[in-house]
Amino acid sequence: MKIPGMNRIPMICSMAIMISAAQAEVYKTVDENGNVVYTDQAPSSGAEPMKLRELSVVPVPEYASKQKAAQTAGLEEGGEVDLGALRRGYRDFSLVSPAAEQTFTGSGNVAVVEWSTRFELQPGMAVIVHIDGEALPPTTQAAITTPPLDRGEHQVRADLVDAQKRNIASAGPVTFFVHQNSANFSAPARAGGG
């Protein structure tokens, strides 16, 4: 089924684009079958071009890479670090895992700590994860596995530091739990001596 006028919409759009690009004049004619034809050629010597509305132009946004955006956020001309801008650029630094009150069960007494920020870390930056107040070695990995932990309640926090070990952002503390099935646990005996 052919819908009247549907073929004209793409043609009108493409004509509008060509008009703005070439600044050409556009003429409208109707043939003997009632079909509307748009052209940049005058159909007759006295033909008047159409008056078209001015097109709206929306500038294309520029998207910088994460690394470039991070450098723009914290580095000034000559490579000097603007600590305030760096802190503003990484203010979204957060712990993704563990979630508050999350329980790790059957994990071999370890937990996964994962952090996130919208920018890549700049050279020299690192994350220092603290488990129950003890700092783990600095890392640039977005997720790490903790050393074996005792069963029970634990707290994690993370600090994002620059090359001079100055604190840029902090996340946490988050409380989580490590539970394991006891080796002494045995299933209840079945009735009937099974």
Z-matrix of the N, CA and C atoms (Angstrom, degrees):
N
C 1 1.457
C 2 1.522 1 108.70
N 3 1.297 2 115.89 1 130.71
C 4 1.453 3 121.28 2 -179.25
C 5 1.527 4 108.94 3 -98.18
N 6 1.318 5 115.34 4 127.68
C 7 1.470 6 120.12 5 179.47
C 8 1.513 7 107.70 6 -96.37
N 9 1.341 8 117.32 7 123.26
C 10 1.470 9 119.68 8 -178.72
C 11 1.519 10 111.21 9 -59.89
N 12 1.310 11 115.68 10 134.53
C 13 1.456 12 121.34 11 174.76
C 14 1.520 13 114.71 12 88.46
N 15 1.352 14 118.54 13 -13.38
C 16 1.461 15 120.38 14 -176.80
C 17 1.527 16 112.26 15 -67.36
N 18 1.345 17 116.90 16 -32.21
C 19 1.461 18 119.34 17 179.27
C 20 1.524 19 111.10 18 -73.76
N 21 1.290 20 116.69 19 -18.78
C 22 1.460 21 120.49 20 -175.98
C 23 1.524 22 112.67 21 -78.32
N 24 1.329 23 117.54 22 -30.22
C 25 1.468 24 120.54 23 -175.57
C 26 1.518 25 111.50 24 -61.28
N 27 1.353 26 119.50 25 -52.64
C 28 1.471 27 117.76 26 178.53
C 29 1.526 28 111.97 27 -62.27
N 30 1.328 29 116.43 28 -34.89
C 31 1.455 30 119.66 29 -179.64
C 32 1.532 31 110.28 30 -66.19
N 33 1.319 32 117.42 31 -41.80
C 34 1.462 33 120.86 32 -179.90
C 35 1.526 34 109.95 33 -65.16
N 36 1.351 35 116.30 34 -42.10
C 37 1.471 36 119.94 35 179.14
C 38 1.518 37 110.93 36 -62.17
N 39 1.337 38 116.42 37 -45.96
C 40 1.463 39 118.59 38 -179.10
C 41 1.523 40 110.76 39 -66.68
N 42 1.308 41 117.43 40 -34.15
C 43 1.468 42 120.66 41 177.32
C 44 1.533 43 109.82 42 -66.20
N 45 1.316 44 116.53 43 -40.86
C 46 1.466 45 119.44 44 179.93
C 47 1.522 46 110.77 45 -62.73
N 48 1.329 47 115.94 46 -39.52
C 49 1.465 48 119.71 47 178.45
C 50 1.526 49 109.96 48 -65.76
N 51 1.325 50 115.98 49 -44.23
C 52 1.464 51 118.86 50 179.61
C 53 1.525 52 111.22 51 -64.09
N 54 1.311 53 116.44 52 -36.20
C 55 1.463 54 120.21 53 -179.61
C 56 1.521 55 110.43 54 -64.53
N 57 1.345 56 115.95 55 -47.13
C 58 1.462 57 117.88 56 -178.34
C 59 1.519 58 111.19 57 -66.09
N 60 1.347 59 116.15 58 -33.67
C 61 1.457 60 119.05 59 -178.27
C 62 1.519 61 111.39 60 -73.59
N 63 1.306 62 117.21 61 -42.42
C 64 1.457 63 120.22 62 -173.91
C 65 1.528 64 112.99 63 -101.10
N 66 1.298 65 118.09 64 -8.60
C 67 1.461 66 122.85 65 -176.20
C 68 1.535 67 110.59 66 52.80
N 69 1.346 68 116.77 67 38.94
C 70 1.468 69 122.15 68 -179.63
C 71 1.521 70 109.38 69 -85.50
N 72 1.308 71 115.13 70 163.20
C 73 1.459 72 120.73 71 174.92
C 74 1.516 73 108.24 72 -89.65
N 75 1.322 74 117.45 73 147.59
C 76 1.452 75 122.30 74 -177.87
C 77 1.526 76 108.67 75 -119.93
N 78 1.329 77 113.58 76 137.61
C 79 1.464 78 120.59 77 179.48
C 80 1.511 79 108.27 78 -119.56
N 81 1.317 80 116.46 79 145.21
C 82 1.457 81 122.44 80 -179.98
C 83 1.519 82 107.71 81 -117.82
N 84 1.340 83 115.60 82 129.35
C 85 1.463 84 120.20 83 175.19
C 86 1.517 85 108.66 84 -132.04
N 87 1.316 86 115.92 85 159.83
C 88 1.458 87 122.25 86 176.44
C 89 1.516 88 106.96 87 -123.42
N 90 1.357 89 117.01 88 124.69
C 91 1.464 90 119.31 89 -178.69
C 92 1.519 91 110.91 90 -81.48
N 93 1.351 92 116.38 91 -178.43
C 94 1.471 93 121.66 92 -175.45
C 95 1.524 94 113.08 93 -65.00
N 96 1.359 95 117.79 94 -19.35
C 97 1.462 96 121.16 95 178.67
C 98 1.529 97 112.76 96 -94.75
N 99 1.315 98 116.52 97 3.91
C 100 1.467 99 120.85 98 179.32
C 101 1.516 100 114.21 99 86.30
N 102 1.337 101 117.78 100 7.90
C 103 1.459 102 121.18 101 178.07
C 104 1.520 103 110.02 102 -78.19
N 105 1.336 104 115.96 103 134.90
C 106 1.458 105 121.47 104 178.46
C 107 1.522 106 108.38 105 -87.97
N 108 1.348 107 115.51 106 132.30
C 109 1.453 108 121.29 107 179.73
C 110 1.526 109 107.80 108 -124.23
N 111 1.362 110 115.62 109 129.96
C 112 1.456 111 121.34 110 174.91
C 113 1.525 112 107.47 111 -107.06
N 114 1.307 113 116.66 112 136.92
C 115 1.457 114 120.13 113 -177.82
C 116 1.519 115 110.41 114 -150.48
N 117 1.338 116 115.23 115 159.41
C 118 1.464 117 119.63 116 175.57
C 119 1.525 118 110.77 117 -97.82
N 120 1.343 119 115.87 118 3.84
C 121 1.462 120 121.43 119 177.09
C 122 1.529 121 109.09 120 -102.85
N 123 1.315 122 116.85 121 129.92
C 124 1.470 123 120.34 122 178.73
C 125 1.529 124 108.94 123 -64.36
N 126 1.364 125 118.19 124 125.02
C 127 1.455 126 120.56 125 -178.37
C 128 1.535 127 113.16 126 -69.76
N 129 1.317 128 115.74 127 -23.94
C 130 1.470 129 119.94 128 177.56
C 131 1.520 130 107.94 129 -149.03
N 132 1.306 131 116.37 130 167.70
C 133 1.466 132 119.81 131 -174.39
C 134 1.524 133 113.01 132 -65.52
N 135 1.315 134 120.08 133 -29.45
C 136 1.469 135 122.04 134 -178.22
C 137 1.515 136 113.52 135 -100.21
N 138 1.323 137 118.39 136 11.77
C 139 1.473 138 121.69 137 -175.86
C 140 1.523 139 110.87 138 -67.32
N 141 1.321 140 115.11 139 140.43
C 142 1.466 141 122.40 140 178.81
C 143 1.536 142 108.88 141 -101.11
N 144 1.328 143 118.57 142 133.36
C 145 1.465 144 119.69 143 177.68
C 146 1.532 145 110.89 144 -69.92
N 147 1.341 146 115.02 145 156.62
C 148 1.475 147 120.43 146 178.80
C 149 1.520 148 109.27 147 -71.93
N 150 1.318 149 115.77 148 151.11
C 151 1.453 150 121.47 149 172.94
C 152 1.527 151 106.61 150 -96.70
N 153 1.316 152 115.72 151 113.43
C 154 1.462 153 121.33 152 -177.71
C 155 1.520 154 110.93 153 -104.12
N 156 1.327 155 114.03 154 146.49
C 157 1.463 156 118.58 155 174.98
C 158 1.516 157 109.60 156 -67.89
N 159 1.321 158 115.89 157 149.79
C 160 1.452 159 120.73 158 176.54
C 161 1.529 160 108.99 159 -69.51
N 162 1.309 161 115.94 160 136.86
C 163 1.459 162 120.56 161 -178.57
C 164 1.525 163 110.78 162 -77.62
N 165 1.328 164 114.80 163 144.72
C 166 1.466 165 119.94 164 172.99
C 167 1.515 166 108.01 165 -79.44
N 168 1.310 167 116.64 166 136.87
C 169 1.454 168 121.08 167 179.30
C 170 1.522 169 108.21 168 -117.82
N 171 1.315 170 115.22 169 125.16
C 172 1.458 171 121.02 170 178.21
C 173 1.522 172 107.19 171 -111.08
N 174 1.336 173 117.31 172 121.35
C 175 1.466 174 118.83 173 -179.20
C 176 1.525 175 111.15 174 -65.83
N 177 1.313 176 116.47 175 145.50
C 178 1.453 177 122.18 176 178.11
C 179 1.521 178 108.09 177 -77.85
N 180 1.352 179 117.44 178 127.35
C 181 1.469 180 118.82 179 179.14
C 182 1.521 181 110.65 180 -68.62
N 183 1.320 182 115.55 181 150.31
C 184 1.455 183 120.90 182 176.60
C 185 1.517 184 108.19 183 -98.26
N 186 1.322 185 115.78 184 128.01
C 187 1.451 186 121.33 185 179.02
C 188 1.522 187 108.75 186 -109.26
N 189 1.301 188 115.54 187 117.89
C 190 1.465 189 120.07 188 179.45
C 191 1.521 190 108.93 189 -89.61
N 192 1.300 191 116.36 190 155.88
C 193 1.455 192 120.02 191 175.49
C 194 1.523 193 108.66 192 -67.06
N 195 1.328 194 116.83 193 160.77
C 196 1.464 195 120.53 194 178.35
C 197 1.525 196 110.46 195 -56.94
N 198 1.336 197 116.03 196 -44.50
C 199 1.463 198 119.82 197 -177.69
C 200 1.521 199 110.76 198 -63.15
N 201 1.351 200 117.13 199 -45.43
C 202 1.453 201 120.37 200 -178.90
C 203 1.530 202 110.60 201 -64.77
N 204 1.345 203 116.13 202 -41.48
C 205 1.469 204 119.78 203 179.58
C 206 1.519 205 110.55 204 -63.60
N 207 1.325 206 116.95 205 -39.71
C 208 1.466 207 119.97 206 179.31
C 209 1.521 208 110.44 207 -65.02
N 210 1.319 209 116.41 208 -41.77
C 211 1.458 210 119.07 209 179.46
C 212 1.515 211 110.29 210 -65.42
N 213 1.330 212 117.07 211 -39.69
C 214 1.463 213 120.60 212 177.68
C 215 1.520 214 110.08 213 -62.56
N 216 1.345 215 116.05 214 -36.61
C 217 1.464 216 120.04 215 -178.24
C 218 1.517 217 112.51 216 -68.21
N 219 1.332 218 118.40 217 -30.47
C 220 1.449 219 118.60 218 -172.82
C 221 1.499 220 117.28 219 -124.60
N 222 1.320 221 118.65 220 -10.14
C 223 1.452 222 119.51 221 -176.89
C 224 1.520 223 111.06 222 -112.74
N 225 1.305 224 115.23 223 136.01
C 226 1.451 225 120.38 224 175.48
C 227 1.522 226 108.90 225 -100.27
N 228 1.316 227 116.75 226 178.90
C 229 1.461 228 121.10 227 177.33
C 230 1.521 229 109.51 228 -54.02
N 231 1.329 230 116.30 229 138.89
C 232 1.455 231 120.28 230 178.53
C 233 1.516 232 113.52 231 84.71
N 234 1.351 233 118.61 232 2.30
C 235 1.456 234 121.56 233 175.91
C 236 1.513 235 115.30 234 81.99
N 237 1.329 236 118.84 235 8.80
C 238 1.464 237 120.71 236 177.45
C 239 1.529 238 109.54 237 -73.18
N 240 1.309 239 116.92 238 136.87
C 241 1.457 240 121.42 239 -178.58
C 242 1.525 241 109.86 240 -83.72
N 243 1.318 242 116.15 241 126.88
C 244 1.461 243 122.37 242 172.34
C 245 1.525 244 105.65 243 -94.72
N 246 1.327 245 117.13 244 98.97
C 247 1.458 246 122.09 245 -173.22
C 248 1.523 247 112.04 246 -58.50
N 249 1.331 248 117.50 247 -40.50
C 250 1.471 249 120.29 248 178.90
C 251 1.521 250 111.84 249 -63.02
N 252 1.330 251 116.85 250 -43.85
C 253 1.465 252 120.51 251 179.08
C 254 1.519 253 110.56 252 -66.75
N 255 1.328 254 116.50 253 -37.66
C 256 1.460 255 120.75 254 178.51
C 257 1.529 256 109.96 255 -62.62
N 258 1.323 257 116.66 256 -43.68
C 259 1.473 258 120.35 257 178.75
C 260 1.525 259 111.28 258 -65.19
N 261 1.329 260 117.18 259 -39.04
C 262 1.465 261 119.26 260 177.14
C 263 1.526 262 110.58 261 -65.83
N 264 1.331 263 116.79 262 -38.18
C 265 1.463 264 120.58 263 -178.85
C 266 1.521 265 113.48 264 -65.87
N 267 1.342 266 117.00 265 -28.72
C 268 1.466 267 120.62 266 -177.35
C 269 1.529 268 112.42 267 -110.91
N 270 1.323 269 117.22 268 22.09
C 271 1.467 270 119.05 269 -177.55
C 272 1.530 271 113.10 270 -68.05
N 273 1.345 272 117.75 271 -12.36
C 274 1.465 273 119.98 272 178.31
C 275 1.540 274 111.96 273 -88.40
N 276 1.327 275 117.72 274 3.94
C 277 1.468 276 121.88 275 179.08
C 278 1.522 277 109.02 276 -54.38
N 279 1.342 278 116.68 277 127.53
C 280 1.464 279 119.66 278 -176.69
C 281 1.520 280 110.57 279 -152.47
N 282 1.330 281 115.22 280 161.40
C 283 1.456 282 121.96 281 173.42
C 284 1.523 283 108.22 282 -89.20
N 285 1.311 284 116.28 283 126.81
C 286 1.462 285 121.92 284 178.93
C 287 1.527 286 109.66 285 -93.35
N 288 1.331 287 115.76 286 -36.11
C 289 1.452 288 121.29 287 -179.76
C 290 1.530 289 107.69 288 -143.78
N 291 1.302 290 118.63 289 139.16
C 292 1.459 291 127.34 290 3.49
C 293 1.531 292 111.86 291 -78.04
N 294 1.320 293 114.59 292 155.86
C 295 1.462 294 119.74 293 172.96
C 296 1.523 295 108.46 294 -75.47
N 297 1.305 296 117.06 295 159.64
C 298 1.465 297 120.75 296 179.30
C 299 1.522 298 109.81 297 -58.01
N 300 1.331 299 115.43 298 130.84
C 301 1.464 300 124.07 299 178.03
C 302 1.535 301 113.11 300 67.07
N 303 1.333 302 117.92 301 15.76
C 304 1.469 303 120.73 302 178.75
C 305 1.520 304 110.14 303 -67.33
N 306 1.331 305 116.55 304 143.88
C 307 1.457 306 121.93 305 178.02
C 308 1.521 307 109.08 306 -113.88
N 309 1.328 308 116.53 307 127.57
C 310 1.464 309 122.67 308 173.93
C 311 1.520 310 106.76 309 -97.89
N 312 1.329 311 116.66 310 115.33
C 313 1.460 312 121.78 311 -178.78
C 314 1.521 313 108.93 312 -120.03
N 315 1.321 314 116.82 313 135.64
C 316 1.457 315 120.61 314 177.78
C 317 1.509 316 112.92 315 66.46
N 318 1.314 317 117.10 316 29.24
C 319 1.465 318 121.27 317 -176.56
C 320 1.520 319 112.77 318 -103.88
N 321 1.325 320 117.37 319 11.44
C 322 1.460 321 119.76 320 -176.96
C 323 1.515 322 112.32 321 72.80
N 324 1.325 323 116.66 322 27.58
C 325 1.462 324 124.28 323 178.94
C 326 1.529 325 113.39 324 64.84
N 327 1.339 326 117.57 325 27.59
C 328 1.455 327 120.81 326 175.05
C 329 1.525 328 109.02 327 -122.88
N 330 1.318 329 115.18 328 161.85
C 331 1.462 330 121.53 329 178.27
C 332 1.530 331 108.09 330 -130.44
N 333 1.314 332 116.12 331 157.93
C 334 1.462 333 121.72 332 176.45
C 335 1.519 334 108.09 333 -102.60
N 336 1.332 335 115.74 334 126.08
C 337 1.463 336 121.61 335 176.85
C 338 1.519 337 107.06 336 -110.26
N 339 1.330 338 115.56 337 124.52
C 340 1.465 339 120.57 338 -178.65
C 341 1.521 340 109.29 339 -130.10
N 342 1.322 341 116.91 340 136.11
C 343 1.454 342 122.35 341 179.49
C 344 1.517 343 109.35 342 -121.53
N 345 1.329 344 115.87 343 164.32
C 346 1.459 345 120.50 344 -178.54
C 347 1.524 346 110.42 345 -148.14
N 348 1.319 347 115.39 346 148.72
C 349 1.459 348 124.10 347 170.39
C 350 1.514 349 106.82 348 -156.25
N 351 1.331 350 117.85 349 154.38
C 352 1.466 351 119.21 350 -174.01
C 353 1.527 352 112.86 351 -74.32
N 354 1.338 353 118.46 352 -20.58
C 355 1.454 354 121.28 353 -179.06
C 356 1.530 355 110.80 354 -105.55
N 357 1.316 356 115.77 355 149.26
C 358 1.456 357 119.89 356 171.04
C 359 1.528 358 108.17 357 -67.68
N 360 1.315 359 115.99 358 154.09
C 361 1.457 360 119.39 359 177.58
C 362 1.522 361 109.31 360 -72.00
N 363 1.312 362 115.33 361 140.77
C 364 1.454 363 120.33 362 176.54
C 365 1.522 364 109.34 363 -78.71
N 366 1.334 365 117.59 364 160.84
C 367 1.466 366 120.12 365 179.41
C 368 1.528 367 110.92 366 -52.75
N 369 1.318 368 115.57 367 132.72
C 370 1.463 369 120.93 368 178.92
C 371 1.516 370 114.01 369 92.07
N 372 1.337 371 118.25 370 -17.50
C 373 1.463 372 120.36 371 179.62
C 374 1.521 373 109.54 372 -77.48
N 375 1.340 374 115.97 373 152.83
C 376 1.463 375 121.21 374 178.78
C 377 1.524 376 108.85 375 -154.78
N 378 1.328 377 114.93 376 167.26
C 379 1.463 378 122.03 377 176.10
C 380 1.518 379 107.52 378 -114.81
N 381 1.331 380 115.23 379 131.60
C 382 1.466 381 120.90 380 176.38
C 383 1.525 382 107.15 381 -111.60
N 384 1.323 383 115.01 382 115.43
C 385 1.460 384 121.87 383 -179.95
C 386 1.519 385 108.35 384 -93.04
N 387 1.321 386 116.68 385 135.02
C 388 1.462 387 122.99 386 178.85
C 389 1.526 388 108.04 387 -115.22
N 390 1.323 389 116.00 388 122.95
C 391 1.468 390 121.48 389 175.45
C 392 1.518 391 107.41 390 -110.26
N 393 1.316 392 116.09 391 119.21
C 394 1.465 393 122.12 392 -179.40
C 395 1.530 394 111.01 393 51.36
N 396 1.345 395 116.81 394 38.81
C 397 1.451 396 122.51 395 176.31
C 398 1.516 397 114.93 396 86.46
N 399 1.332 398 118.95 397 -7.95
C 400 1.459 399 121.73 398 179.32
C 401 1.524 400 109.89 399 -99.08
N 402 1.331 401 115.30 400 127.89
C 403 1.465 402 120.59 401 -178.00
C 404 1.526 403 111.02 402 -78.88
N 405 1.331 404 116.06 403 135.06
C 406 1.458 405 122.03 404 171.67
C 407 1.526 406 107.51 405 -88.79
N 408 1.317 407 119.12 406 165.17
C 409 1.468 408 120.19 407 178.82
C 410 1.530 409 111.36 408 -59.55
N 411 1.336 410 118.12 409 145.33
C 412 1.468 411 120.96 410 178.99
C 413 1.534 412 110.69 411 -57.74
N 414 1.324 413 116.48 412 146.78
C 415 1.462 414 121.94 413 -178.30
C 416 1.521 415 110.42 414 -142.49
N 417 1.302 416 115.35 415 156.73
C 418 1.474 417 121.12 416 170.95
C 419 1.524 418 109.83 417 -111.51
N 420 1.344 419 116.12 418 -0.32
C 421 1.462 420 121.01 419 178.24
C 422 1.527 421 109.70 420 -73.51
N 423 1.337 422 116.35 421 138.92
C 424 1.468 423 120.49 422 -178.29
C 425 1.524 424 112.33 423 -75.44
N 426 1.329 425 117.99 424 -16.45
C 427 1.467 426 121.34 425 178.19
C 428 1.523 427 108.52 426 -143.06
N 429 1.328 428 115.56 427 136.50
C 430 1.468 429 120.49 428 177.52
C 431 1.521 430 108.92 429 -134.20
N 432 1.322 431 115.43 430 159.65
C 433 1.456 432 121.73 431 173.82
C 434 1.522 433 107.25 432 -103.91
N 435 1.318 434 115.73 433 133.86
C 436 1.466 435 120.00 434 -178.95
C 437 1.524 436 109.77 435 -71.41
N 438 1.322 437 116.58 436 160.82
C 439 1.469 438 118.82 437 168.14
C 440 1.537 439 107.94 438 -65.33
N 441 1.321 440 119.03 439 166.64
C 442 1.468 441 120.46 440 178.10
C 443 1.534 442 111.35 441 -55.84
N 444 1.319 443 114.56 442 136.36
C 445 1.468 444 121.61 443 -177.37
C 446 1.518 445 109.79 444 -117.41
N 447 1.320 446 115.48 445 152.95
C 448 1.462 447 119.80 446 172.86
C 449 1.521 448 108.70 447 -67.99
N 450 1.315 449 114.24 448 156.26
C 451 1.463 450 118.47 449 174.67
C 452 1.518 451 109.16 450 -65.66
N 453 1.315 452 115.28 451 148.55
C 454 1.456 453 119.95 452 176.22
C 455 1.520 454 113.18 453 119.34
N 456 1.325 455 114.59 454 -156.86
C 457 1.463 456 122.64 455 -173.63
C 458 1.527 457 111.20 456 -86.57
N 459 1.354 458 115.09 457 139.46
C 460 1.459 459 120.86 458 178.19
C 461 1.528 460 109.15 459 -140.50
N 462 1.326 461 114.64 460 161.16
C 463 1.465 462 120.18 461 175.21
C 464 1.518 463 109.75 462 -125.90
N 465 1.335 464 115.21 463 143.41
C 466 1.454 465 120.92 464 177.04
C 467 1.519 466 108.46 465 -129.49
N 468 1.305 467 115.57 466 142.65
C 469 1.461 468 122.23 467 170.36
C 470 1.511 469 106.90 468 -143.51
N 471 1.325 470 117.04 469 162.81
C 472 1.464 471 120.48 470 -178.50
C 473 1.520 472 109.25 471 -139.53
N 474 1.328 473 114.57 472 143.14
C 475 1.465 474 121.32 473 176.85
C 476 1.527 475 108.31 474 -119.72
N 477 1.316 476 115.95 475 132.25
C 478 1.459 477 122.12 476 173.10
C 479 1.516 478 106.55 477 -95.39
N 480 1.328 479 116.95 478 122.53
C 481 1.470 480 120.99 479 -176.38
C 482 1.524 481 110.07 480 -122.25
N 483 1.334 482 115.47 481 154.33
C 484 1.466 483 120.17 482 177.29
C 485 1.526 484 109.80 483 -89.99
N 486 1.324 485 116.76 484 -173.27
C 487 1.469 486 121.69 485 -176.41
C 488 1.535 487 112.08 486 -61.91
N 489 1.343 488 117.59 487 -26.81
C 490 1.470 489 121.30 488 178.19
C 491 1.529 490 111.81 489 -91.78
N 492 1.346 491 116.84 490 11.23
C 493 1.471 492 124.44 491 -179.56
C 494 1.526 493 112.90 492 64.98
N 495 1.345 494 116.50 493 23.39
C 496 1.469 495 120.07 494 174.23
C 497 1.522 496 108.51 495 -81.54
N 498 1.334 497 116.53 496 139.44
C 499 1.458 498 121.02 497 -179.02
C 500 1.524 499 110.39 498 -69.88
N 501 1.328 500 116.17 499 124.19
C 502 1.466 501 122.63 500 177.45
C 503 1.520 502 110.04 501 -99.01
N 504 1.341 503 117.18 502 -41.90
C 505 1.468 504 121.92 503 179.53
C 506 1.518 505 108.63 504 -156.92
N 507 1.334 506 115.52 505 155.99
C 508 1.463 507 121.55 506 177.53
C 509 1.516 508 109.48 507 -131.97
N 510 1.327 509 115.76 508 151.98
C 511 1.466 510 121.43 509 177.58
C 512 1.519 511 108.38 510 -136.74
N 513 1.324 512 115.66 511 143.00
C 514 1.458 513 120.16 512 179.34
C 515 1.522 514 110.60 513 97.21
N 516 1.300 515 118.76 514 -171.66
C 517 1.452 516 126.81 515 8.83
C 518 1.536 517 112.91 516 -78.39
N 519 1.331 518 114.30 517 153.34
C 520 1.462 519 122.50 518 176.10
C 521 1.519 520 107.14 519 -123.51
N 522 1.325 521 116.02 520 130.48
C 523 1.458 522 121.47 521 177.58
C 524 1.528 523 109.23 522 -90.94
N 525 1.347 524 116.60 523 133.41
C 526 1.460 525 121.25 524 176.65
C 527 1.529 526 108.26 525 -141.61
N 528 1.326 527 115.90 526 171.94
C 529 1.467 528 120.94 527 -175.66
C 530 1.521 529 110.81 528 -129.71
N 531 1.330 530 115.10 529 146.97
C 532 1.459 531 122.01 530 173.46
C 533 1.520 532 106.84 531 -117.44
N 534 1.325 533 115.94 532 121.79
C 535 1.468 534 121.45 533 178.18
C 536 1.515 535 108.20 534 -126.45
N 537 1.310 536 116.77 535 143.35
C 538 1.464 537 122.59 536 175.04
C 539 1.515 538 108.06 537 -133.44
N 540 1.339 539 115.39 538 148.71
C 541 1.459 540 118.67 539 172.66
C 542 1.513 541 107.86 540 -69.71
N 543 1.314 542 116.82 541 138.54
C 544 1.464 543 121.80 542 -178.63
C 545 1.520 544 109.95 543 -72.93
N 546 1.328 545 115.93 544 141.64
C 547 1.465 546 120.59 545 174.88
C 548 1.519 547 109.90 546 -66.76
N 549 1.334 548 117.42 547 -22.96
C 550 1.462 549 121.88 548 179.74
C 551 1.520 550 112.04 549 -84.68
N 552 1.328 551 116.06 550 -5.24
C 553 1.465 552 119.33 551 -177.74
C 554 1.521 553 108.75 552 -75.14
N 555 1.294 554 116.11 553 129.84
C 556 1.459 555 118.47 554 175.38
C 557 1.513 556 108.37 555 -129.06
N 558 1.284 557 115.03 556 149.27
C 559 1.472 558 120.29 557 -179.58
C 560 1.520 559 108.97 558 -65.43
N 561 1.340 560 116.89 559 146.95
C 562 1.461 561 118.93 560 178.38
C 563 1.525 562 111.18 561 -62.17
N 564 1.310 563 115.82 562 145.43
C 565 1.464 564 120.09 563 178.66
C 566 1.519 565 110.14 564 -65.48
N 567 1.316 566 115.13 565 141.14
C 568 1.474 567 119.70 566 178.43
C 569 1.515 568 110.78 567 -78.75
N 570 1.295 569 115.18 568 146.47
C 571 1.459 570 119.47 569 176.85
C 572 1.524 571 108.52 570 -66.65
N 573 1.265 572 118.53 571 141.33
C 574 1.455 573 122.37 572 177.25
C 575 1.516 574 113.10 573 93.21
N 576 1.367 575 115.55 574 5.71
C 577 1.471 576 118.35 575 174.43
C 578 1.497 577 113.97 576 76.43
N 579 1.371 578 120.63 577 25.58
C 580 1.444 579 123.84 578 -175.55
C 581 1.431 580 112.45 579 -68.31
